[in-house]
Amino acid sequence: MTRVSEIIEFWYTPPMSEHWFSSTPEIDGLIRNRFERLWKQASQGELDAWQRTAEGCLALCIVLDQFPLNMFRGEAKSFATEQKALAVSRYAVSNGLDEQLPAERRVFLYMPLMHSEKLADQDESVRLFEASGLEGNARFARHHREIIRRFGRFPHRNALLGRTSRAEEKAYLTSKEAFTG
């Protein structure tokens, strides 16, 4: 059985920590081969007990929010556990577990809020990143919030999720300012 510490060590150690926002097909395959079964367990609530600790909440957010983006890149399934990750993030924050983690570790605990298509979650994401002094992440959080404020969703997800893009979203996606995930 994979332990919380194994997830955190894997995620925060090179080469993974060097590829958080610039993955490769090899890294995506590595994560899928090593953790898809664990992701399925987490998605079915079998790892909910991990929420008893700050590190467990962080590991769950990595498994439920980050791993599927790698494992299922380019598929709707990459967002399948986003809501569960969001619930873990909210739980950790509401119970002060985030404050038990060093600021740099909070990034991936707060990331599900940044990935949410709800403006209230986006506002909370910005607040938490700013309050933790994570200005680089706060800048990205503000950018994500502006996309949600403008469109009510992330236009770059439309094709994957079978949503019809509105004219203003199409124009945005073909512009220089487009965020494509």
ZILINUR-V718614 format. One record per residue. N is the residue number from 0. RES is the residue in one letter. PSI is psi in degrees with one decimal (NA if undefined). BURIAL is I if it has 24 or more other ideal C-beta (glycine too) atoms within 12 Angstrom, else O. D_LAST is the distance of its C-alpha to the last C-alpha in whole Angstrom. Layout:
n=N res=RES psi=PSI burial=BURIAL d_last=D_LAST
n=N res=RES psi=PSI burial=BURIAL d_last=D_LAST
//
This chain:
n=0 res=M psi=129.6 burial=O d_last=32
n=1 res=T psi=137.3 burial=I d_last=29
n=2 res=R psi=159.1 burial=O d_last=29
n=3 res=V psi=-46.9 burial=I d_last=27
n=4 res=S psi=-33.2 burial=O d_last=28
n=5 res=E psi=-40.4 burial=O d_last=27
n=6 res=I psi=-48.3 burial=I d_last=23
n=7 res=I psi=-44.4 burial=I d_last=23
n=8 res=E psi=-44.7 burial=O d_last=25
n=9 res=F psi=-47.6 burial=I d_last=23
n=10 res=W psi=-35.2 burial=I d_last=20
n=11 res=Y psi=7.4 burial=I d_last=21
n=12 res=T psi=140.9 burial=O d_last=23
n=13 res=P psi=144.6 burial=O d_last=22
n=14 res=P psi=-10.1 burial=O d_last=21
n=15 res=M psi=-48.6 burial=I d_last=18
n=16 res=S psi=-20.1 burial=O d_last=18
n=17 res=E psi=-10.6 burial=O d_last=17
n=18 res=H psi=20.3 burial=O d_last=14
n=19 res=W psi=-42.3 burial=I d_last=12
n=20 res=F psi=14.7 burial=O d_last=9
n=21 res=S psi=66.3 burial=O d_last=11
n=22 res=S psi=170.7 burial=I d_last=12
n=23 res=T psi=162.4 burial=O d_last=14
n=24 res=P psi=-32.6 burial=O d_last=16
n=25 res=E psi=-44.6 burial=O d_last=19
n=26 res=I psi=-44.3 burial=I d_last=17
n=27 res=D psi=-43.7 burial=I d_last=15
n=28 res=G psi=-40.4 burial=O d_last=19
n=29 res=L psi=-47.3 burial=O d_last=20
n=30 res=I psi=-43.9 burial=I d_last=18
n=31 res=R psi=-46.4 burial=I d_last=19
n=32 res=N psi=-38.3 burial=O d_last=23
n=33 res=R psi=-31.1 burial=O d_last=23
n=34 res=F psi=1.2 burial=I d_last=22
n=35 res=E psi=-41.6 burial=I d_last=21
n=36 res=R psi=-42.8 burial=O d_last=25
n=37 res=L psi=-40.9 burial=I d_last=24
n=38 res=W psi=-43.4 burial=I d_last=21
n=39 res=K psi=-43.2 burial=O d_last=23
n=40 res=Q psi=-46.5 burial=O d_last=26
n=41 res=A psi=-40.4 burial=I d_last=24
n=42 res=S psi=-25.2 burial=I d_last=22
n=43 res=Q psi=6.4 burial=O d_last=26
n=44 res=G psi=6.5 burial=O d_last=27
n=45 res=E psi=-14.0 burial=O d_last=29
n=46 res=L psi=15.0 burial=I d_last=28
n=47 res=D psi=-26.8 burial=O d_last=28
n=48 res=A psi=-20.4 burial=O d_last=31
n=49 res=W psi=-20.5 burial=I d_last=28
n=50 res=Q psi=-2.7 burial=I d_last=28
n=51 res=R psi=-19.2 burial=O d_last=31
n=52 res=T psi=159.4 burial=I d_last=30
n=53 res=A psi=-45.0 burial=I d_last=27
n=54 res=E psi=-36.6 burial=I d_last=26
n=55 res=G psi=-40.8 burial=I d_last=26
n=56 res=C psi=-43.1 burial=I d_last=24
n=57 res=L psi=-47.4 burial=I d_last=22
n=58 res=A psi=-41.7 burial=I d_last=22
n=59 res=L psi=-40.9 burial=I d_last=21
n=60 res=C psi=-38.6 burial=I d_last=18
n=61 res=I psi=-47.9 burial=I d_last=17
n=62 res=V psi=-42.7 burial=I d_last=18
n=63 res=L psi=-27.6 burial=I d_last=17
n=64 res=D psi=-46.7 burial=I d_last=13
n=65 res=Q psi=-48.4 burial=I d_last=12
n=66 res=F psi=-43.6 burial=I d_last=14
n=67 res=P psi=-28.7 burial=I d_last=13
n=68 res=L psi=-33.8 burial=I d_last=10
n=69 res=N psi=-51.0 burial=I d_last=12
n=70 res=M psi=-35.4 burial=I d_last=15
n=71 res=F psi=34.6 burial=I d_last=13
n=72 res=R psi=130.9 burial=O d_last=10
n=73 res=G psi=7.9 burial=O d_last=10
n=74 res=E psi=151.1 burial=O d_last=12
n=75 res=A psi=-30.2 burial=O d_last=13
n=76 res=K psi=-20.4 burial=O d_last=15
n=77 res=S psi=-15.4 burial=I d_last=12
n=78 res=F psi=7.1 burial=I d_last=12
n=79 res=A psi=-32.7 burial=I d_last=16
n=80 res=T psi=17.5 burial=I d_last=17
n=81 res=E psi=-42.9 burial=I d_last=14
n=82 res=Q psi=-37.0 burial=O d_last=18
n=83 res=K psi=-42.0 burial=I d_last=20
n=84 res=A psi=-39.9 burial=I d_last=18
n=85 res=L psi=-41.1 burial=I d_last=18
n=86 res=A psi=-39.8 burial=I d_last=22
n=87 res=V psi=-44.6 burial=I d_last=22
n=88 res=S psi=-48.1 burial=I d_last=20
n=89 res=R psi=-42.4 burial=I d_last=23
n=90 res=Y psi=-47.7 burial=I d_last=26
n=91 res=A psi=-44.5 burial=I d_last=25
n=92 res=V psi=-45.9 burial=I d_last=25
n=93 res=S psi=-21.7 burial=O d_last=28
n=94 res=N psi=10.2 burial=O d_last=30
n=95 res=G psi=12.7 burial=O d_last=29
n=96 res=L psi=-29.6 burial=I d_last=28
n=97 res=D psi=-34.5 burial=I d_last=25
n=98 res=E psi=-12.2 burial=O d_last=28
n=99 res=Q psi=-7.7 burial=O d_last=29
n=100 res=L psi=147.9 burial=I d_last=27
n=101 res=P psi=149.4 burial=O d_last=26
n=102 res=A psi=-44.0 burial=O d_last=24
n=103 res=E psi=-22.2 burial=O d_last=22
n=104 res=R psi=-20.6 burial=I d_last=21
n=105 res=R psi=-21.6 burial=I d_last=21
n=106 res=V psi=-52.4 burial=I d_last=17
n=107 res=F psi=-11.7 burial=I d_last=16
n=108 res=L psi=-34.7 burial=I d_last=18
n=109 res=Y psi=-17.5 burial=I d_last=17
n=110 res=M psi=-37.5 burial=I d_last=13
n=111 res=P psi=-31.4 burial=I d_last=14
n=112 res=L psi=-39.0 burial=I d_last=15
n=113 res=M psi=-27.6 burial=I d_last=12
n=114 res=H psi=-9.8 burial=I d_last=10
n=115 res=S psi=148.9 burial=I d_last=13
n=116 res=E psi=20.0 burial=I d_last=13
n=117 res=K psi=130.1 burial=I d_last=17
n=118 res=L psi=-38.1 burial=O d_last=18
n=119 res=A psi=-39.2 burial=O d_last=20
n=120 res=D psi=-38.7 burial=I d_last=18
n=121 res=Q psi=-42.9 burial=I d_last=16
n=122 res=D psi=-42.4 burial=O d_last=19
n=123 res=E psi=-39.1 burial=I d_last=20
n=124 res=S psi=-50.3 burial=I d_last=17
n=125 res=V psi=-46.5 burial=I d_last=18
n=126 res=R psi=-46.9 burial=O d_last=22
n=127 res=L psi=-43.0 burial=I d_last=21
n=128 res=F psi=-42.0 burial=I d_last=19
n=129 res=E psi=-44.5 burial=O d_last=22
n=130 res=A psi=-27.9 burial=O d_last=25
n=131 res=S psi=0.7 burial=I d_last=24
n=132 res=G psi=21.7 burial=O d_last=24
n=133 res=L psi=70.1 burial=I d_last=20
n=134 res=E psi=-39.3 burial=O d_last=20
n=135 res=G psi=-44.6 burial=O d_last=17
n=136 res=N psi=-36.5 burial=I d_last=15
n=137 res=A psi=-37.4 burial=I d_last=16
n=138 res=R psi=-45.0 burial=O d_last=15
n=139 res=F psi=-36.7 burial=I d_last=12
n=140 res=A psi=-42.1 burial=I d_last=13
n=141 res=R psi=-38.6 burial=O d_last=15
n=142 res=H psi=-45.7 burial=O d_last=12
n=143 res=H psi=-42.0 burial=I d_last=10
n=144 res=R psi=-39.8 burial=I d_last=14
n=145 res=E psi=-34.7 burial=O d_last=14
n=146 res=I psi=-45.4 burial=I d_last=12
n=147 res=I psi=-41.0 burial=I d_last=13
n=148 res=R psi=-40.5 burial=O d_last=17
n=149 res=R psi=-43.2 burial=O d_last=16
n=150 res=F psi=-15.9 burial=I d_last=15
n=151 res=G psi=3.4 burial=O d_last=16
n=152 res=R psi=173.2 burial=I d_last=12
n=153 res=F psi=108.7 burial=I d_last=9
n=154 res=P psi=-29.6 burial=I d_last=10
n=155 res=H psi=-12.4 burial=I d_last=7
n=156 res=R psi=-13.5 burial=I d_last=8
n=157 res=N psi=-52.4 burial=I d_last=12
n=158 res=A psi=-44.8 burial=O d_last=12
n=159 res=L psi=-36.9 burial=O d_last=12
n=160 res=L psi=5.8 burial=O d_last=14
n=161 res=G psi=25.2 burial=O d_last=16
n=162 res=R psi=145.0 burial=O d_last=16
n=163 res=T psi=127.2 burial=O d_last=18
n=164 res=S psi=134.6 burial=O d_last=16
n=165 res=R psi=163.0 burial=O d_last=18
n=166 res=A psi=-44.5 burial=O d_last=19
n=167 res=E psi=-30.4 burial=O d_last=18
n=168 res=E psi=-41.3 burial=I d_last=14
n=169 res=K psi=-44.0 burial=O d_last=15
n=170 res=A psi=-42.6 burial=O d_last=16
n=171 res=Y psi=-46.7 burial=I d_last=13
n=172 res=L psi=-21.0 burial=I d_last=11
n=173 res=T psi=3.1 burial=O d_last=14
n=174 res=S psi=169.2 burial=O d_last=14
n=175 res=K psi=-27.2 burial=O d_last=14
n=176 res=E psi=-5.0 burial=O d_last=12
n=177 res=A psi=135.4 burial=O d_last=9
n=178 res=F psi=125.0 burial=O d_last=6
n=179 res=T psi=11.9 burial=O d_last=4
n=180 res=G psi=NA burial=O d_last=0
//
